């Protein structure tokens, strides 16, 4: 019996290897970065997702519409609202992303996306792949970029999490070899690591940042994490003006809460799984995962989203209107910066800091008695209208 199980596992692993080697060949071909300035029109997709997603996406969209009023009127920017990325529709079609939804997404240059439910064992939904993971693979969104800022504590971090490899890319392709043995897979490639590391070092160079930190568990996971670490250091040699160091994921989680060490970190590069874990911890300094946005960057497509989940319980309990839209709004600021609207992105980030951390005239609790998402977005828009916005922000520094 064991021989039969082993042969079946070998066949399964062989199929995985073929797919991954083809992915490597596709990466070797390369692709040019999209030039947003050359486009006659930029199409921004709005994908609500499910759970609290449509509620917070609506507030983020309203702020973007406010900031992009002129471009929307002259046709330079168009919003495209895309329905159908709900857990109900995905489960009915047994697909992480229904084909028609993916087709509509591909018509957009950038996408602002609400959270989506990923089924787990015990849920009433079939075990379909994460919509986020599927979208990152389908659109080759290789860089997950998550900034965390807490001005009053001198925390200013930006995490470059590799998005298309590691355990997540094969998370739904593990195998139960026997009833007693289950195996999952981890994949790291030269090309995948090179492009995330290079993007991080280029960001540091462009922004005058003199330190980049690589996070792995290469002392134990020697082959894959070892490759990630080696390539990171090889690329660091091309940037002699930038200090490069590395930490293991376990001690890095401790150092983020060490007040003597944490302010020294600036740009951080991580494989997929460690990046997911560490950025959730980092978001707590800013007010929790509900306040943190993220960018998923590829050369042709880019997607911007909250880093938290869909919180279906809030919808079930009738509290969705009290969900904090800060994460989606901050993702919207990242979207603005990505398409070249730097000043408006900075203004939105300052308004978020003022409303969410510095003045904090409203309190979002997720429950009645706290502010609603609309009340917070209205507060942010009122703050954006202030002609002395930067002075107001600077007064708290």
N, C-alpha and C positions, 0 to 999 in steps of 0.2 A: 504493500500500500504506500509506504513512504517513497519508493522509487517512482511510482505513478505521480505522487504529489510533487516530487522534485522536478520531474520532467515538465509537468504543467506549469510550475513556477518558472522554470528556465524559459519556456515559450513566452510566458507573460513578460518576463524581464527582457527577452530579446526584442519584443515588440516595442517596449519602452525605449530601449537603446536606439532602435531604428528611428523613432520619432525625434529623439533628442539629437541624434547625429544630423538629421535633416534640418532641425532648428539651427544647429551650429552653421550648417552650410548657408542657410538663409541669412544669418547674421553676417557671415563673411562677405556676402554680396553688398551689404551696406545700403544706406538710403540717405538722401540729402535731407537736411533739416528744412522744414517749411518756413518760408519767409512771409510773415503776416503783413509786413509793410507793402508787399507786392500784390496783395489780394484786393480786388475791387470791393469785396464784401466778406466780412467774417461772420460765419454762422455759429451761434452759440446754442448748443442743445441744453435743454433743461429736462432732466430725468428725475422724477420725484422719488422713485423707488417704492418702498412700502413702509408700514408702521408709521413712525413719526416723520418719515422722509418727505412726503408731499407737503406737510405742514411747514417744516423748516426750509424746504426748497422754495416755497412760495415767498417767504420773507426775504430770502437771499435774492431771489429774482426781482422783487420790488426795489431793493436797494440798487442792484445793477441797472435797472431801468431808470432810476433816478440819476445815477451817475453817467449813464450813456444816452441821455435824452437826445442830445444833438445828433449822435451817430445813428440812433434808431430812426430819427426823423429824416435824415438825408440818405438813408439806405446803406450806410457804410457797415452797419452791424444789423443782424437779424436774429431774433430769438426763435428757436424751434422747440416747442414743448412735445416731448416724446412720452407716450403712455405705454403701459404694458410690461414694465419691468417689476411687476408685483410677484410676490411668492405664489399667489393663486394662479396667475397666468403661466409662470415658469413651471409650476408643478403640473398643471394641466397638459402642458406640451412636453414635459419631462426634459427640459433644456434649461441650462443655467442662464442663457440669454436666448429668447425666441428669435428665430431667423429674421422676422419682419422688424423686430425692435433693433437688432444689430444693424440691419440695412439702413434704418433711419439714423442711427447713431453715426454711421460711416459717412453720412451726408453732411455732418457737422465738422467744423475745424477743432472746436473745443467743446467740452461737455461739463456742465455743473450737475453733479449727481447726488441724490439723497441716498441714505443708507438702505440696504436690502437685507432681508432675512436669509441666513444660511442655515438650512436644516441640519439638525444633529440627531443622534440616536434618541428615541423617545418622543420626538416631535411628531405632529400629525402629518408631516409632509414627507414626500419621498426623498431619498438621499441624493439630491442633485448637487452638482458642484456649486461653489460660491460664485455668484454673479460677478463679484469684484475680481476674483482670480481669473474667471473666464474672459472678462473684458480686457484685463491686462495682457492676457495671452493673445486674444483675437486682434487687438490693436497695437500689440508690441509696446506697451507702456512700461518701459523697463526701469524707470526711475520714480520711486515714491519719495517725494520731498516733503518733510514735515518741519516747519519752523516753530519754535517755542520761545516766547519773549515774556519776561517778567521784569520790566524796567526798574522797579523799586528794589529788586534783589540782584541786579546786574546779571541776570540770566538772559543770554541771547544765543540760542542753539539752533542749528539747522541740520537735520538728519537726512542723509541720502541712503535710503533703503532700497536695495536691489529688489526688483518687483516681479521678475519672470522666472526665477530659479529657486534653488533651495528646496526645502521640504514642501512648501506650499504648491509649487507648480505640479508636483506629483502626488499631492495630498489625497486625491480621489482614486489613485491608481495603485495603491498598496494591495497586498495579497494575503489572504489567509491560506498559508501553505498547508496546514492541517488545523484541526480544531484547537491544537495547543500552540501553534506558532503563527503569529501575524508579523508581516514585514512591510514597512514603508520605505520610501526612497528619498534620497537627497541628491540634488544635482547642482554642480557649479561648473561653469565653462570659462575658458579664457576670454572669449569675446564678451560674454555677459558681464564679467567682472571688470574687464577693461573699460567698458563704456560707462558704468556707474562710477567707477573711481575717477575716470578722466573728467566726468561732468562735475564731480565734487571739487576736484582740484582747480578746475577752470572757474568754478563759482568763487572759490576762496581767492584766487588770483584777481578776478574781476572786482571783487569787493574789498580788497586790501586786508584779507584775513590771513594771519601768519601761522595758523595751526590747523592740521587735519588729523583726526583720530580714527583709526581702523579698529572695529570691534568684531572679534571672532571667539571661537573656542578651539583654536588651532592646536593647543597643547594636548587635546584629547581627540578631537575630530580632525585627524591629521591630514587626510587626503583632500577633502573638499574645502574645509576651512583653511587648511594649510595653503591650498592654491589661491584662495581669496586673499589671504594675508600677503603672500609672496607677490602677487600681481599688484596689489596696492602699494607695496614698497617699491616695486620696479617703476611704477608710474611716478611715485614721489620724487625719484631721482631727476625727473624732467622739470621739477619745480623746486630748485635749491633754496629759493627764498622762503619756502613754506616748511615749517617744522612738521614732521610726521611722527606720530607715535601710535602704539596699539595697546589695547586693553582686552582682557577676556570678559565675556558677557556677564559672568557672575559678579566679578568685582566691579565692573562698570555700573551695574545696577546699584551697588552700594555707594560708589563715588558720586553718583548724581544727587544723593541726599547728604553728601558731606559738604557743609558750607565752605570749607577751606579749599576744596578741590573743584566744585561744580562750576564756578564762574570761569575757570580756565578753559573749559571745553568750548569749542566754536563750531567747527564742521565735523560731522561724524559720518563715517561710511560703515554700513552693516549689510550682511546677508538678510534675506527676506524675513525669516522667523524672528531672529534677534531684533530686527528693526521694528517689527510689530510690537513686541513686548516692551522694548525700551522706550519707544515713543509714547506708549500709553502711560508709563511711569512718569516720563518727562512732562506730559500734559497736565499732570496733577499740580505742578508748580504754577501753572497758568490759570488754574481754576477747574481742572478736570477735562476729560475727553470731550465733553460738550462744548468746550471753547476752542478746540484745536482743529484746524483744517489741514488738508493735505493735497498735494499735486501728484498726479500720475502722468509722467512725461514720456512721450515718444517722439520720434522725428517727424511723423506725419500727423498723429492724433495726440491730444492731451485731455485728461479728465481730472476734474477737481471735485473733492468730496470732503465730508466730515470723516473723522477717524473712528467714530463710535458706531454702534449698531442701531437697529431699527426700533428698539424698545416697544415691541408689540403690546406689552402689558399696559403702557400708558394709553394706547388707543383703546384697549379693552376696558379700561377703567374710566374712559372719557376725559383723559387729561392731556390729550395730544396738543391742544392749543397752548399748554403751559411749557412745552418742550423748548429748550434753549436753542435758538437758531445761530448762535455765535460761531459754531464750527463751520456751518455752511457759508456764513457771511465772510468768515476769514478765508475760506476756500475761494470765495468770489474775489477777494482781494488778490490772491495768488493768480487767479485767472487773468485779472486786469494787468498785472505785472507781466505775465507770460506773453500777452498779445501786444505789449509795448506801451501800455498806459501807466507808466511808473508813478506819475504824480497823483493820479486818482487812486492807485493802489495804496500809496503811502498815506493819503488822507483817510482812506477807509480804515487802515490799520491803526492810525492815531485815534480815530473815532471809536474803534473797538476797545482800545486800551482805556480811553477816558470813560466810556460807558460801562465797561465790564470789570475794570480793575482799579481805576484811579478815583473817579467820582462815585461810580456805582450807586446812582440815585434809585435804581430799580434792582430788585432782587429776584432772580429766577430760581424757583425752588422745584419746579416740575409739578406743582400742586396748586389747587385753589388757595388764594392768599398771597401767592407770589405773582410776579408779573407774567403776562402772556408773551408769546413770541412776537406778536404784532406790536405790543407796547414797547418791547425792546428795539425792534427794527425802526419804529417811529422815533424813538429817542436817538438812535444812531443817525437817522436822516436829519433830524433837527440839529444835531451836533455838526454834521457835515456842512450845514448851511452857515455855520459860524465863520465869518471872515477872519477871525483871530484864532482859528483852529490850532495852528502850530504853536502859537504863544500859550494857548490854554494847555496843550499837551506838555510843553516845555516847563510850565510852572510846577508840574508834579515831579520833575526829574531831580 
